[in-house]
Amino acid sequence: MISFVTFIASLLYSTDFLLFLSLSIIIFIGVVIPSIFFYLRSKYRRRKAKNKSPKLQVGIFHPYCNAGGGGEKVLWVGLQALQEQYKDAEFYIYTGDVEATPAEILDKVHKVLNVKIDKSVKFVYLNKRKWVEGSQYPYFTLLGQALGSVYLAFEAINQLVPDIFIDTTGFTFTLPLFKYLGESKTGCYIHYPTITQKMMTRVSNRQATYNNRSVIARSPIFTHAKLLYYRLFAWLYALAGQCSDTTLVNSTFTHEHLSELWGRPLHLVYPPCEVDHLKNIPKPKHKPPKIRILSLAQFRPEKDHPLQLQSLYELREILGDDFDNVTLVLCGSCRNAGDSTRVADLRDLSKHLSLENNVEFKVNLTYEELLEELEGAYLGVHTMLDEHFGISVVEQMAAGLIVVAHRSGGPLLDIIETSEGSRLGFLATTPEEYAYVIKFVLTCGDEEVNEIRERARASVDRFSSKKFQDEFLRAIDPLFK
């Protein structure tokens, strides 16, 4: 054993071995990688040349197009505008929803999101979607999902090499593949930056959050290692971002953080919100005897539904007997088994806090059912830290709910004004804050509540679907010229 170790050590320090290793690296970087690159580009160029269609082909990358959330609302309302504007183009959706037929997907879009799509849209089904799911990577999740998205993009480009490629999910690492191998024009709509300076600051400050485990936060060595990893990833993320010919962002929060990382022009285009008919939902002028507090968010970990239950627990402590008339209604969609497990855990938490009689769960509602919940609710609550925008916050305001949202991200920077005399809603951070704000609203006079409601409803026109479509087309038009 000792002689073997000695042999390996002598080999590592030998001049011949170091020379061999250096030459191997140079050949790999200078010959092998370029050869693979030019082979693939030639392959996709030939594939595009064989395409007999005289129409411009537009591929939109959205692996979870059937999820029914705010990101999907952007996809479908944007596609609706593109189909109307560019009637001679062919539109394809790259999706991993292999279990759903095109007809089923479009039917759900109509029922859940209230968007009617021209059925001429085609779907490119992808079978490798699991590789972009965070659950596949218990460690190095950001890097794993980035590499997984590249793997998924290879499956996509091997089925269709479009003239224009648009990513509407935030999988930025797909852009270099289509730009340099597929020679497509590229664009993207970013809902939130994959990584931000604020995330790196939390790691540096050893703050335990959903993206920084407590075991890492407690260790100086792990903290420095993760910070190095984050900085390297941020650099790669910025390089990938340079491959977007046109970049749209959905909020001031995303614009500020992405500008800091990418250092390139960005178009701020607020996402589409259903405001016109929501503003017509009737609301009583007087506080109802039974108070329903509506939460509207997908059952994802970053939405922080436990904070809502903790806030309700605190509200019970300060409301006393009046608490019996309060019900928290959690409405949202489940994308997969992980989300369904999360709902089960939330049910258990509500029982642990003895709140089961004051909490209702409404999972995967149709749009009509959601309208009924919006009509019956008095307050709205939203608890995600650094919510990039907050479509559901806008829609609750349009429906006449008095909204209490997290004091961060889009609700703070774009949506909710809290100055007296021009107040549109309320902001909070801790369970105690949420509880006291909700109590304050419940003790306000009807006149004050109605004034906030009317101002909030008047403010949401700047987030309408029509406004989004106009701004979206203006920003994306250069790709079609």
Kinemage of the C-alpha trace (Angstrom):
@kinemage 1
@onewidth
@group {chain A} dominant
@subgroup {mainchain}
@vectorlist {calphas} color= white
{ca met a 1} P 0.000 0.000 0.000
{ca ile a 2} L 2.787 2.423 0.932
{ca ser a 3} L 4.644 1.751 -2.322
{ca phe a 4} L 1.456 2.347 -4.303
{ca val a 5} L 0.864 5.694 -2.573
{ca thr a 6} L 4.487 6.613 -3.187
{ca phe a 7} L 4.095 5.721 -6.875
{ca ile a 8} L 0.960 7.880 -7.215
{ca ala a 9} L 2.658 10.809 -5.442
{ca ser a 10} L 5.716 10.589 -7.669
{ca leu a 11} L 3.483 10.414 -10.731
{ca leu a 12} L 1.544 13.521 -9.725
{ca tyr a 13} L 4.735 15.509 -9.237
{ca ser a 14} L 6.495 14.246 -12.368
{ca thr a 15} L 7.112 16.742 -15.182
{ca asp a 16} L 5.904 14.318 -17.843
{ca phe a 17} L 2.578 13.748 -16.113
{ca leu a 18} L 1.941 17.477 -15.597
{ca leu a 19} L 2.785 18.094 -19.249
{ca phe a 20} L 0.410 15.309 -20.324
{ca leu a 21} L -2.355 16.671 -18.119
{ca ser a 22} L -1.894 20.220 -19.450
{ca leu a 23} L -1.962 19.062 -23.074
{ca ser a 24} L -5.077 16.968 -22.425
{ca ile a 25} L -6.904 19.978 -20.976
{ca ile a 26} L -5.811 22.201 -23.886
{ca ile a 27} L -6.934 19.623 -26.460
{ca phe a 28} L -10.267 19.129 -24.698
{ca ile a 29} L -10.991 22.853 -24.470
{ca gly a 30} L -9.467 23.833 -27.789
{ca val a 31} L -10.449 20.874 -29.981
{ca val a 32} L -13.085 18.561 -28.480
{ca ile a 33} L -15.538 21.191 -27.230
{ca pro a 34} L -15.400 23.323 -30.432
{ca ser a 35} L -15.810 20.174 -32.542
{ca ile a 36} L -18.934 19.175 -30.624
{ca phe a 37} L -20.243 22.738 -30.845
{ca phe a 38} L -19.817 23.042 -34.626
{ca tyr a 39} L -21.180 19.540 -35.211
{ca leu a 40} L -24.373 20.319 -33.265
{ca arg a 41} L -24.833 23.723 -34.869
{ca ser a 42} L -24.437 22.187 -38.318
{ca lys a 43} L -26.919 19.470 -37.380
{ca tyr a 44} L -29.575 21.937 -36.223
{ca arg a 45} L -28.904 24.221 -39.216
{ca arg a 46} L -29.620 21.302 -41.576
{ca arg a 47} L -32.721 20.396 -39.598
{ca lys a 48} L -34.027 23.943 -39.843
{ca ala a 49} L -33.250 24.022 -43.608
{ca lys a 50} L -35.323 20.863 -44.128
{ca asn a 51} L -38.344 22.532 -42.597
{ca lys a 52} L -40.894 22.966 -45.390
{ca ser a 53} L -43.097 25.479 -43.577
{ca pro a 54} L -42.934 28.984 -45.076
{ca lys a 55} L -44.252 30.412 -41.793
{ca leu a 56} L -42.173 31.861 -39.001
{ca gln a 57} L -41.909 29.274 -36.211
{ca val a 58} L -42.005 30.507 -32.632
{ca gly a 59} L -41.151 28.129 -29.769
{ca ile a 60} L -42.210 29.090 -26.238
{ca phe a 61} L -40.510 27.190 -23.417
{ca his a 62} L -42.895 26.561 -20.518
{ca pro a 63} L -42.522 23.008 -19.108
{ca tyr a 64} L -45.419 23.503 -16.638
{ca cys a 65} L -47.885 25.164 -19.004
{ca asn a 66} L -50.805 23.264 -17.433
{ca ala a 67} L -50.153 24.373 -13.831
{ca gly a 68} L -52.775 27.131 -13.788
{ca gly a 69} L -50.734 29.708 -11.829
{ca gly a 70} L -49.694 33.313 -12.347
{ca gly a 71} L -46.728 32.347 -14.506
{ca glu a 72} L -49.052 30.399 -16.781
{ca lys a 73} L -51.346 33.431 -16.983
{ca val a 74} L -48.415 35.361 -18.487
{ca leu a 75} L -47.796 32.572 -20.999
{ca trp a 76} L -51.359 32.275 -22.244
{ca val a 77} L -52.290 35.965 -22.297
{ca gly a 78} L -48.978 36.682 -24.035
{ca leu a 79} L -49.638 33.910 -26.566
{ca gln a 80} L -53.144 35.267 -27.133
{ca ala a 81} L -51.627 38.647 -28.047
{ca leu a 82} L -48.975 37.081 -30.302
{ca gln a 83} L -51.543 35.005 -32.191
{ca glu a 84} L -53.598 38.111 -32.832
{ca gln a 85} L -50.637 40.259 -33.850
{ca tyr a 86} L -48.677 37.749 -35.956
{ca lys a 87} L -51.303 35.726 -37.774
{ca asp a 88} L -48.805 34.220 -40.239
{ca ala a 89} L -46.584 32.715 -37.534
{ca glu a 90} L -46.764 29.190 -36.114
{ca phe a 91} L -46.643 28.905 -32.329
{ca tyr a 92} L -45.337 25.898 -30.406
{ca ile a 93} L -45.315 25.307 -26.643
{ca tyr a 94} L -42.518 23.151 -25.213
{ca thr a 95} L -44.226 21.408 -22.300
{ca gly a 96} L -43.608 18.510 -19.945
{ca asp a 97} L -47.334 17.978 -19.300
{ca val a 98} L -47.288 14.689 -21.198
{ca glu a 99} L -50.342 13.371 -19.343
{ca ala a 100} L -52.620 16.057 -20.840
{ca thr a 101} L -53.788 16.316 -24.445
{ca pro a 102} L -53.703 19.685 -26.248
{ca ala a 103} L -57.486 19.907 -25.977
{ca glu a 104} L -57.357 19.244 -22.225
{ca ile a 105} L -54.656 21.867 -21.707
{ca leu a 106} L -56.554 24.545 -23.640
{ca asp a 107} L -59.801 23.636 -21.875
{ca lys a 108} L -58.118 24.083 -18.482
{ca val a 109} L -56.633 27.397 -19.594
{ca his a 110} L -60.146 28.581 -20.387
{ca lys a 111} L -61.772 27.229 -17.228
{ca val a 112} L -59.061 28.078 -14.685
{ca leu a 113} L -57.428 31.190 -16.155
{ca asn a 114} L -60.328 32.520 -18.222
{ca val a 115} L -58.147 32.815 -21.344
{ca lys a 116} L -59.401 31.658 -24.757
{ca ile a 117} L -56.583 30.423 -27.024
{ca asp a 118} L -56.674 29.850 -30.779
{ca lys a 119} L -56.448 26.073 -31.174
{ca ser a 120} L -53.879 26.403 -33.942
{ca val a 121} L -51.154 26.404 -31.261
{ca lys a 122} L -49.080 23.195 -31.294
{ca phe a 123} L -47.422 21.368 -28.394
{ca val a 124} L -43.956 19.839 -28.260
{ca tyr a 125} L -44.028 17.269 -25.474
{ca leu a 126} L -40.922 16.804 -23.300
{ca asn a 127} L -40.302 13.675 -21.220
{ca lys a 128} L -37.283 14.865 -19.207
{ca arg a 129} L -39.086 17.514 -17.136
{ca lys a 130} L -38.275 15.883 -13.809
{ca trp a 131} L -34.692 17.101 -14.170
{ca val a 132} L -35.735 20.728 -13.605
{ca glu a 133} L -37.561 19.949 -10.365
{ca gly a 134} L -35.903 21.049 -7.151
{ca ser a 135} L -36.792 17.757 -5.460
{ca gln a 136} L -34.206 16.026 -7.673
{ca tyr a 137} L -31.399 18.000 -6.073
{ca pro a 138} L -31.315 17.996 -2.256
{ca tyr a 139} L -27.940 19.727 -2.519
{ca phe a 140} L -26.715 22.335 -5.035
{ca thr a 141} L -30.324 22.833 -6.087
{ca leu a 142} L -29.771 25.957 -8.203
{ca leu a 143} L -26.948 24.376 -10.182
{ca gly a 144} L -28.821 21.089 -10.530
{ca gln a 145} L -31.937 22.775 -11.888
{ca ala a 146} L -29.837 24.917 -14.257
{ca leu a 147} L -28.101 21.849 -15.701
{ca gly a 148} L -31.436 20.028 -15.761
{ca ser a 149} L -32.954 22.851 -17.799
{ca val a 150} L -30.106 22.570 -20.325
{ca tyr a 151} L -30.745 18.821 -20.566
{ca leu a 152} L -34.452 19.496 -21.082
{ca ala a 153} L -33.644 22.162 -23.672
{ca phe a 154} L -31.609 19.623 -25.653
{ca glu a 155} L -34.703 17.429 -25.800
{ca ala a 156} L -36.704 20.444 -26.962
{ca ile a 157} L -34.330 21.617 -29.682
{ca asn a 158} L -33.993 18.068 -31.025
{ca gln a 159} L -37.716 18.098 -31.738
{ca leu a 160} L -38.073 21.637 -33.064
{ca val a 161} L -35.503 24.292 -33.996
{ca pro a 162} L -37.576 27.497 -34.005
{ca asp a 163} L -36.857 30.798 -35.700
{ca ile a 164} L -37.707 32.569 -32.448
{ca phe a 165} L -37.292 31.073 -28.976
{ca ile a 166} L -39.016 32.632 -25.952
{ca asp a 167} L -38.595 31.372 -22.388
{ca thr a 168} L -41.489 32.333 -20.106
{ca thr a 169} L -40.472 30.371 -17.012
{ca gly a 170} L -37.093 31.776 -15.969
{ca phe a 171} L -34.979 28.869 -17.229
{ca thr a 172} L -32.328 31.289 -18.457
{ca phe a 173} L -29.712 28.605 -19.102
{ca thr a 174} L -31.781 27.372 -22.059
{ca leu a 175} L -31.090 30.595 -23.979
{ca pro a 176} L -27.434 29.944 -25.031
{ca leu a 177} L -28.448 26.583 -26.475
{ca phe a 178} L -31.075 28.047 -28.809
{ca lys a 179} L -29.109 31.199 -29.607
{ca tyr a 180} L -25.768 29.608 -30.532
{ca leu a 181} L -26.689 26.066 -31.580
{ca gly a 182} L -30.179 26.677 -32.983
{ca glu a 183} L -29.275 30.165 -34.268
{ca ser a 184} L -32.687 31.377 -33.107
{ca lys a 185} L -33.603 34.856 -32.008
{ca thr a 186} L -34.140 34.683 -28.257
{ca gly a 187} L -36.282 36.427 -25.685
{ca cys a 188} L -37.425 35.792 -22.144
{ca tyr a 189} L -39.945 36.945 -19.556
{ca ile a 190} L -38.410 36.778 -16.078
{ca his a 191} L -40.807 36.374 -13.150
{ca tyr a 192} L -38.039 36.472 -10.557
{ca pro a 193} L -34.242 36.297 -10.599
{ca thr a 194} L -32.907 32.802 -9.975
{ca ile a 195} L -30.360 34.330 -7.613
{ca thr a 196} L -30.038 37.820 -6.116
{ca gln a 197} L -27.570 39.827 -4.092
{ca lys a 198} L -30.124 39.719 -1.265
{ca met a 199} L -29.968 35.906 -1.256
{ca met a 200} L -26.189 36.063 -1.039
{ca thr a 201} L -26.428 38.610 1.774
{ca arg a 202} L -28.699 36.285 3.768
{ca val a 203} L -26.161 33.489 3.394
{ca ser a 204} L -23.315 35.837 4.328
{ca asn a 205} L -25.252 36.946 7.438
{ca arg a 206} L -25.846 33.267 8.280
{ca gln a 207} L -29.609 33.721 8.237
{ca ala a 208} L -31.633 30.495 8.097
{ca thr a 209} L -34.347 30.766 5.422
{ca tyr a 210} L -36.042 28.557 2.819
{ca asn a 211} L -32.908 28.804 0.636
{ca asn a 212} L -30.350 28.514 3.459
{ca arg a 213} L -30.599 25.545 5.796
{ca ser a 214} L -29.955 26.056 9.471
{ca val a 215} L -27.077 23.550 9.428
{ca ile a 216} L -25.304 25.798 6.896
{ca ala a 217} L -26.236 29.015 8.697
{ca arg a 218} L -24.670 27.711 11.922
{ca ser a 219} L -21.333 26.811 10.315
{ca pro a 220} L -18.796 29.465 9.202
{ca ile a 221} L -17.072 26.934 6.906
{ca phe a 222} L -20.315 25.859 5.194
{ca thr a 223} L -21.377 29.506 4.926
{ca his a 224} L -18.169 30.522 3.117
{ca ala a 225} L -18.433 27.498 0.812
{ca lys a 226} L -22.049 28.274 -0.067
{ca leu a 227} L -21.220 31.939 -0.647
{ca leu a 228} L -18.490 30.924 -3.106
{ca tyr a 229} L -20.951 28.603 -4.844
{ca tyr a 230} L -23.587 31.381 -5.044
{ca arg a 231} L -21.098 33.879 -6.500
{ca leu a 232} L -19.962 31.402 -9.154
{ca phe a 233} L -23.563 30.593 -10.028
{ca ala a 234} L -24.463 34.303 -10.218
{ca trp a 235} L -21.607 34.827 -12.700
{ca leu a 236} L -22.805 31.935 -14.886
{ca tyr a 237} L -26.395 33.203 -14.613
{ca ala a 238} L -25.308 36.641 -15.834
{ca leu a 239} L -23.442 35.069 -18.784
{ca ala a 240} L -26.554 33.112 -19.779
{ca gly a 241} L -28.629 36.284 -19.500
{ca gln a 242} L -26.484 37.974 -22.138
{ca cys a 243} L -27.919 35.490 -24.637
{ca ser a 244} L -31.375 37.074 -24.508
{ca asp a 245} L -32.023 39.493 -27.380
{ca thr a 246} L -35.062 40.920 -25.569
{ca thr a 247} L -35.636 40.587 -21.830
{ca leu a 248} L -38.912 41.383 -20.080
{ca val a 249} L -39.308 41.507 -16.297
{ca asn a 250} L -42.500 41.525 -14.290
{ca ser a 251} L -41.852 43.965 -11.439
{ca thr a 252} L -39.673 46.671 -9.959
{ca phe a 253} L -38.220 44.080 -7.575
{ca thr a 254} L -37.113 41.815 -10.434
{ca his a 255} L -35.927 44.786 -12.508
{ca glu a 256} L -33.687 46.089 -9.726
{ca his a 257} L -32.114 42.747 -8.862
{ca leu a 258} L -31.675 41.569 -12.457
{ca ser a 259} L -30.168 44.897 -13.543
{ca glu a 260} L -27.612 44.499 -10.767
{ca leu a 261} L -26.662 41.009 -12.003
{ca trp a 262} L -27.009 41.268 -15.785
{ca gly a 263} L -26.142 44.914 -16.437
{ca arg a 264} L -28.241 45.149 -19.605
{ca pro a 265} L -31.479 46.899 -20.749
{ca leu a 266} L -34.673 45.334 -19.418
{ca his a 267} L -38.340 45.966 -20.216
{ca leu a 268} L -40.652 46.276 -17.199
{ca val a 269} L -43.969 44.678 -18.195
{ca tyr a 270} L -46.383 44.016 -15.338
{ca pro a 271} L -48.095 40.612 -15.607
{ca pro a 272} L -51.754 40.404 -16.691
{ca cys a 273} L -54.378 40.517 -13.976
{ca glu a 274} L -58.103 39.915 -14.298
{ca val a 275} L -59.387 43.275 -13.143
{ca asp a 276} L -62.295 44.377 -15.341
{ca his a 277} L -64.957 41.880 -14.295
{ca leu a 278} L -63.442 41.431 -10.802
{ca lys a 279} L -64.116 45.120 -10.147
{ca asn a 280} L -67.794 44.396 -10.798
{ca ile a 281} L -68.060 41.783 -8.034
{ca pro a 282} L -70.584 43.232 -5.584
{ca lys a 283} L -69.396 43.969 -2.069
{ca pro a 284} L -71.685 44.827 0.865
{ca lys a 285} L -71.288 48.307 2.318
{ca his a 286} L -71.325 46.888 5.841
{ca lys a 287} L -69.069 44.369 7.535
{ca pro a 288} L -70.631 40.878 7.335
{ca pro a 289} L -71.238 38.894 10.537
{ca lys a 290} L -69.042 36.048 9.241
{ca ile a 291} L -65.547 37.078 8.150
{ca arg a 292} L -63.779 35.072 5.437
{ca ile a 293} L -60.065 35.765 4.919
{ca leu a 294} L -58.892 34.559 1.524
{ca ser a 295} L -55.408 33.281 0.717
{ca leu a 296} L -54.787 32.824 -3.011
{ca ala a 297} L -51.441 31.196 -3.874
{ca gln a 298} L -50.043 27.955 -5.275
{ca phe a 299} L -49.079 25.506 -2.541
{ca arg a 300} L -45.334 26.048 -2.921
{ca pro a 301} L -42.886 26.399 0.000
{ca glu a 302} L -41.913 30.001 -0.765
{ca lys a 303} L -45.551 31.129 -0.428
{ca asp a 304} L -45.178 30.509 3.334
{ca his a 305} L -48.679 29.255 4.159
{ca pro a 306} L -47.529 28.297 7.692
{ca leu a 307} L -47.127 32.026 8.400
{ca gln a 308} L -50.825 32.452 7.622
{ca leu a 309} L -51.786 29.759 10.115
{ca gln a 310} L -49.471 31.250 12.732
{ca ser a 311} L -51.076 34.651 12.117
{ca leu a 312} L -54.522 33.139 12.590
{ca tyr a 313} L -53.342 31.589 15.863
{ca glu a 314} L -52.176 35.031 17.052
{ca leu a 315} L -55.475 36.561 15.910
{ca arg a 316} L -57.387 34.142 18.094
{ca glu a 317} L -55.408 35.332 21.118
{ca ile a 318} L -56.348 38.980 20.584
{ca leu a 319} L -59.910 38.635 19.230
{ca gly a 320} L -61.350 36.452 21.947
{ca asp a 321} L -64.905 35.187 21.358
{ca asp a 322} L -65.223 37.102 18.068
{ca phe a 323} L -62.705 34.690 16.567
{ca asp a 324} L -65.432 32.067 16.129
{ca asn a 325} L -66.786 34.153 13.234
{ca val a 326} L -63.455 34.178 11.359
{ca thr a 327} L -62.468 31.634 8.680
{ca leu a 328} L -59.201 31.479 6.742
{ca val a 329} L -59.739 30.011 3.252
{ca leu a 330} L -56.573 28.725 1.554
{ca cys a 331} L -57.115 28.540 -2.213
{ca gly a 332} L -54.413 27.322 -4.564
{ca ser a 333} L -53.318 24.791 -7.128
{ca cys a 334} L -51.135 21.712 -6.656
{ca arg a 335} L -48.594 21.024 -9.393
{ca asn a 336} L -47.425 17.621 -8.203
{ca ala a 337} L -47.289 15.104 -5.348
{ca gly a 338} L -44.934 17.371 -3.401
{ca asp a 339} L -47.528 20.150 -3.354
{ca ser a 340} L -50.241 17.698 -2.277
{ca thr a 341} L -48.027 16.568 0.608
{ca arg a 342} L -47.568 20.208 1.537
{ca val a 343} L -51.345 20.654 1.760
{ca ala a 344} L -51.583 17.590 4.027
{ca asp a 345} L -48.863 19.055 6.256
{ca leu a 346} L -50.759 22.351 6.450
{ca arg a 347} L -53.904 20.509 7.479
{ca asp a 348} L -51.914 18.805 10.243
{ca leu a 349} L -50.486 22.145 11.360
{ca ser a 350} L -53.964 23.683 11.560
{ca lys a 351} L -55.040 20.796 13.801
{ca his a 352} L -51.900 21.137 15.912
{ca leu a 353} L -52.789 24.807 16.465
{ca ser a 354} L -56.451 23.872 17.120
{ca leu a 355} L -57.553 25.936 14.129
{ca glu a 356} L -59.217 23.206 12.072
{ca asn a 357} L -62.680 24.716 12.670
{ca asn a 358} L -61.514 28.076 11.315
{ca val a 359} L -59.564 26.932 8.243
{ca glu a 360} L -60.782 25.683 4.867
{ca phe a 361} L -58.671 24.292 2.039
{ca lys a 362} L -59.813 24.825 -1.562
{ca val a 363} L -57.449 23.010 -3.935
{ca asn a 364} L -57.422 23.297 -7.748
{ca leu a 365} L -60.543 25.426 -8.028
{ca thr a 366} L -62.088 26.280 -11.375
{ca tyr a 367} L -62.251 29.954 -12.269
{ca glu a 368} L -65.996 30.069 -11.522
{ca glu a 369} L -65.420 28.579 -8.075
{ca leu a 370} L -62.654 31.097 -7.435
{ca leu a 371} L -65.012 33.944 -8.307
{ca glu a 372} L -67.427 32.654 -5.653
{ca glu a 373} L -64.643 32.690 -3.046
{ca leu a 374} L -63.614 36.212 -4.015
{ca glu a 375} L -67.204 37.377 -3.708
{ca gly a 376} L -67.626 35.848 -0.263
{ca ala a 377} L -64.318 37.058 1.228
{ca tyr a 378} L -63.858 40.255 3.255
{ca leu a 379} L -60.054 40.298 3.588
{ca gly a 380} L -57.170 38.904 1.549
{ca val a 381} L -53.835 37.718 2.911
{ca his a 382} L -50.524 37.065 1.150
{ca thr a 383} L -47.368 36.003 2.999
{ca met a 384} L -44.545 35.290 0.540
{ca leu a 385} L -41.230 36.964 1.340
{ca asp a 386} L -39.908 38.880 -1.698
{ca glu a 387} L -42.882 37.995 -3.879
{ca his a 388} L -41.622 39.071 -7.286
{ca phe a 389} L -44.942 40.703 -8.197
{ca gly a 390} L -48.181 39.332 -6.778
{ca ile a 391} L -50.934 38.759 -9.350
{ca ser a 392} L -53.235 37.333 -6.679
{ca val a 393} L -52.751 40.472 -4.560
{ca val a 394} L -53.945 42.645 -7.451
{ca glu a 395} L -56.875 40.348 -8.202
{ca gln a 396} L -58.016 40.361 -4.579
{ca met a 397} L -57.840 44.164 -4.517
{ca ala a 398} L -59.835 44.321 -7.770
{ca ala a 399} L -62.458 42.017 -6.225
{ca gly a 400} L -62.905 44.440 -3.325
{ca leu a 401} L -60.962 42.611 -0.600
{ca ile a 402} L -58.926 44.531 1.957
{ca val a 403} L -55.485 42.984 1.440
{ca val a 404} L -52.709 42.373 3.963
{ca ala a 405} L -49.498 41.377 2.148
{ca his a 406} L -45.847 40.855 3.061
{ca arg a 407} L -43.782 44.019 3.402
{ca ser a 408} L -41.361 43.111 0.596
{ca gly a 409} L -41.088 42.539 -3.148
{ca gly a 410} L -43.871 43.488 -5.522
{ca pro a 411} L -46.585 44.259 -2.937
{ca leu a 412} L -44.260 46.806 -1.300
{ca leu a 413} L -42.669 48.302 -4.438
{ca asp a 414} L -45.452 48.162 -7.042
{ca ile a 415} L -48.899 47.393 -5.687
{ca ile a 416} L -49.869 48.556 -2.198
{ca glu a 417} L -49.645 52.199 -1.144
{ca thr a 418} L -49.907 52.562 2.646
{ca ser a 419} L -49.807 56.339 3.161
{ca glu a 420} L -52.772 57.681 5.098
{ca gly a 421} L -55.265 59.307 2.769
{ca ser a 422} L -54.137 57.201 -0.195
{ca arg a 423} L -54.004 53.773 1.440
{ca leu a 424} L -54.724 50.812 -0.854
{ca gly a 425} L -54.099 48.004 1.652
{ca phe a 426} L -51.781 46.911 4.445
{ca leu a 427} L -48.315 45.380 4.816
{ca ala a 428} L -46.954 43.139 7.564
{ca thr a 429} L -44.055 40.810 8.297
{ca thr a 430} L -44.516 38.733 11.461
{ca pro a 431} L -47.508 36.662 12.609
{ca glu a 432} L -48.135 39.251 15.322
{ca glu a 433} L -48.168 42.085 12.773
{ca tyr a 434} L -50.582 40.240 10.516
{ca ala a 435} L -52.873 39.517 13.450
{ca tyr a 436} L -52.952 43.122 14.680
{ca val a 437} L -53.503 44.509 11.175
{ca ile a 438} L -56.404 42.100 10.601
{ca lys a 439} L -57.896 43.089 13.951
{ca phe a 440} L -57.513 46.762 13.018
{ca val a 441} L -59.401 46.190 9.749
{ca leu a 442} L -62.147 44.310 11.559
{ca thr a 443} L -62.587 47.203 14.015
{ca cys a 444} L -62.527 49.932 11.329
{ca gly a 445} L -65.727 51.721 10.468
{ca asp a 446} L -67.574 50.783 7.278
{ca glu a 447} L -66.851 54.180 5.728
{ca glu a 448} L -63.078 53.832 6.144
{ca val a 449} L -63.073 50.273 4.774
{ca asn a 450} L -65.160 51.298 1.761
{ca glu a 451} L -62.785 54.175 0.980
{ca ile a 452} L -59.769 51.832 0.992
{ca arg a 453} L -61.670 49.347 -1.158
{ca glu a 454} L -62.658 51.948 -3.766
{ca arg a 455} L -59.152 53.401 -3.987
{ca ala a 456} L -57.686 49.904 -4.363
{ca arg a 457} L -60.152 48.998 -7.104
{ca ala a 458} L -59.391 52.218 -8.968
{ca ser a 459} L -55.636 51.550 -8.798
{ca val a 460} L -55.557 48.161 -10.510
{ca asp a 461} L -56.223 49.269 -14.093
{ca arg a 462} L -52.452 49.705 -14.547
{ca phe a 463} L -52.185 45.888 -14.213
{ca ser a 464} L -54.953 44.884 -16.658
{ca ser a 465} L -54.571 42.158 -19.280
{ca lys a 466} L -54.995 44.755 -22.057
{ca lys a 467} L -52.188 46.873 -20.620
{ca phe a 468} L -49.967 43.778 -20.385
{ca gln a 469} L -50.635 42.738 -23.976
{ca asp a 470} L -49.815 46.201 -25.338
{ca glu a 471} L -46.537 46.419 -23.409
{ca phe a 472} L -45.643 42.783 -24.121
{ca leu a 473} L -46.023 43.210 -27.878
{ca arg a 474} L -44.058 46.450 -27.852
{ca ala a 475} L -41.142 44.779 -26.064
{ca ile a 476} L -41.165 41.501 -28.016
{ca asp a 477} L -41.706 43.031 -31.483
{ca pro a 478} L -37.961 43.359 -32.349
{ca leu a 479} L -37.693 39.552 -32.411
{ca phe a 480} L -40.212 39.399 -35.250
{ca lys a 481} L -38.548 41.988 -37.481
